[in-house]
Amino acid sequence: MGCAPGAGAVVPAWSGLDVRGYDAPIPAPGALLDAVPLDPALSVPGAGSAYRILYSTVDQHDRPAVSTAAVFLPRTPAPPGGWPVLAWAHGTVGLGDACTPSARERSDRDGDYLSHWLDEGYAVVGSDYTGLGTPGLMSYLNSVTTARGVVDSVLAAHHLDVDLSPKWAVVGQSQGGGAAVATARWATEFSAGSGLDYRGVVATGTPANVESIVKQAGPDMTVPPELGPMGSAYTAYIVAALREARPDLDLDRVLTAAGREAADRAETLCAADLAGSLTDLSVPGFFTAPVTSIPGAADAIDAYMGIPSSGYDRPVFLGVGMRDRDVPPGLTLRFADALSANGQDVTLKVYPDADHSGTVLTSVPDSTAFLARAFS
């Protein structure tokens, strides 16, 4: 879905690969359909060559779909066997095409973070997620669909004429932290037969078990005041995406007029603009009745955004900032406990003074050592 930029809005740079209206036949998932040099203004400081790629995947309706990704290569020559690969799962940007990460400049934080991994000798593949800059609506916090899209981006990148190792891992923050862990759960299954060698995951600000909060949504819901307008923006993105993925639920039946309008707006407005437009709408103000008053809604929410706490075949790193006000730290802590109880190989690092965004760079010394072991 397209997003018509408003006054002062950032206009996406498609690097000569504008596929918002793509309608050609789509091959099996993980195929590389096109690749172009990334606009240099959209690269990151640590990158040598960089590309924007189009690849095949599967959407939230189990239909063939396409997605795009940015591929960043280190400045140093590839080692014997090729550069090991990190899939980067990005955080919340929005659902509209104008929010597509590979068509916008990276934040300073993300530029520093990705450059660190490039300097460490990893190639980076950053999926935009299906529906951002491609047909359809990005399925926000949809565990299986996002995992599929991230795995397929790595498969496709290996069809570029560059020297990549089959060894790969996934890193992610916030929405991308959930995406990274979901990718970890299904990485080996979704890449079976490809020759790829999945090694592990680093996730920060991870909204694991966020479905437990979503299932509390309703007119009497209690929301931490420090979330502010971003709480309403997150709600609008979840409602918009769940409404599109599961039309059978008819979510509109429990939404106020303001809630429906916010969800409509969420389909195109990027995060800061959406939050700025929702300063007068509280999260309870979205709803006329509890979401779980809809028959089957609780099971649907679990299936849509649930992340398993078992079945991981490689080590998991979870970094949590105790000053995180976007994703309650307790979600990650409880998820780590569940992983441990299920015998999974999990490393939990707690950063007492780090907030949601700050945890990304604060965790780097620990996660760098973790990945070095995972790739050894």
C-alpha positions, -999 to +999 in steps of 0.1 A: +000+000+000+013+034-009+018+063+014+014+098-001+040+119+018+026+150+035+042+184+038+077+179+051+075+141+049+106+121+038+103+110+002+116+074-002+146+068-025+140+035-043+175+032-057+159+026-091+140-004-078+104+008-072+083-024-068+053-011-050+031-022-079+049-055-086+026-079-104+049-104-122+049-142-115+065-151-082+088-181-079+094-203-049+105-185-017+141-173-014+147-165-051+166-133-060+144-114-085+164-082-089+193-063-074+206-028-078+233-007-061+218+010-030+217+048-033+249+059-015+229+083+007+211+053+022+242+033+031+259+031+065+294+043+074+309+009+078+298-005+044+317-010+013+294-021-015+256-020-008+226-033-027+189-031-027+174-065-036+139-079-045+132-115-035+103-139-033+087-150+000+053-159+014+028-134+030+005-136+060-022-153+038+002-181+027+003-165-008+034-160-029+047-125-022+078-103-027+099-083-003+129-061-005+161-058+016+193-039+019+226-058+017+257-042+032+292-057+026+323-050+047+351-028+034+376-055+040+381-084+016+361-116+022+379-142+042+383-178+029+348-192+027+331-158+024+318-132+048+296-147+075+261-131+073+239-113+099+203-108+091+192-075+107+155-073+118+145-037+121+123-021+147+090-003+144+089+022+115+053+019+103+032+000+078+032+024+049+055+022+019+071+055+027+084+039+059+105+012+040+139+011+057+159+003+025+144+034+009+153+058+038+184+069+056+192+049+087+191+064+122+224+073+137+219+044+162+212+018+135+240+032+114+265+027+142+251-007+151+252-021+116+286-005+110+299-023+141+290-057+126+305-047+092+337-037+109+337-071+126+337-088+092+300-097+088+279-090+058+245-076+068+211-084+051+183-061+063+148-073+052+122-046+049+095-072+057+068-082+032+045-053+024+069-024+031+076-010-003+059-041-019+023-050-025+001-058+006+002-046+041+032-053+064+020-078+090+032-061+121+044-085+149+033-115+128+059-141+140+058-168+113+054-144+083+082-121+095+105-151+102+098-164+067+106-131+051+139-127+070+150-162+062+141-157+025+161-125+024+192-144+035+185-171+009+182-145-018+213-126-008+233-158-014+223-156-051+241-123-054+275-124-071+293-117-039+313-140-016+290-150+013+295-178+037+266-202+043+270-194+080+245-169+093+228-155+124+201-130+131+201-098+152+171-075+159+157-048+181+121-041+194+097-053+167+129-067+152+138-084+184+106-104+182+112-110+145+148-122+152+137-147+179+109-159+157+134-163+128+156-182+152+128-206+160+121-215+123+154-206+106+166-242+101+131-254+090+126-225+065+160-229+050+160-267+048+178-280+017+195-246+009+229-253+023+227-224+048+241-229+082+221-210+109+242-203+140+223-181+165+203-150+175+208-117+193+177-099+203+171-067+223+139-050+234+121-082+226+083-081+227+081-119+235+047-127+252+033-094+240+002-113+231-005-115+268-009-077+268-028-075+235-054-100+249-061-075+277-070-048+252-104-031+259-120+000+272-109-008+308-073-016+300-046-001+321-017+014+301+016+027+316+014+065+312+051+068+303+043+051+269+025+083+259+014+086+222+036+058+211+014+034+231-015+045+209+007+042+178+017+006+187-019-002+193-030+012+160-003-008+141-013-040+159-050-034+152-045-025+116-022-055+109-043-080+128-075-067+112-059-073+077-045-107+085-076-120+102-106-103+086-128-132+100-125-117+134-142-084+124-121-064+148-141-033+138-170-045+159-150-037+192-135-005+180-147+030+186-150+054+156-117+069+167-101+035+170-111+026+135-098+059+122-065+054+140-061+019+125-069+032+090-043+060+095-018+034+107-018+017+073+001+046+058+016+069+085+052+062+097+058+059+135+066+095+145+038+109+124+013+084+136+022+090+173+019+127+167-015+123+153-028+103+182-020+125+212-057+128+221-065+091+218-057+068+247-053+030+242-086+023+260-102+048+238-097+025+208-122+000+222-159-004+229-155-039+243-127-063+252-109-078+222-113-112+237-151-108+237-148-118+200-151-155+197-118-171+187-098-138+192-075-151+219-064-181+199-060-159+168-038-135+187-017-163+200-013-178+165-005-144+150+021-131+174+031-159+197+068-169+199+075-204+211+097-210+242+111-243+229+124-258+197+155-236+192+184-255+177+210-227+182+219-204+211+197-174+220+210-140+233+185-117+250+195-082+261+170-063+282+173-027+295+156-022+328+146+013+319+128+001+288+094+019+287+083+006+252+086-031+259+082-040+295+114-057+307+093-084+324+083-097+290+119-106+282+127-118+316+098-142+317+106-154+282+142-161+292+129-181+322+106-201+300+134-209+276+156-220+304+128-241+319+125-258+285+162-266+283+170-240+256+205-225+253+198-189+263+221-161+275+203-133+293+221-100+298+204-073+319+214-036+316+201-017+346+205+018+332+196+012+295+163+022+280+146+006+250+168+022+223+199+024+244+201-014+249+210-018+213+245-003+216+249-011+253+247-048+245+273-047+217+303-059+238+283-089+251+266-098+218+298-095+198+315-121+220+283-142+219+282-143+181+320-149+178+314-181+198+283-190+178+303-188+145+333-206+158 
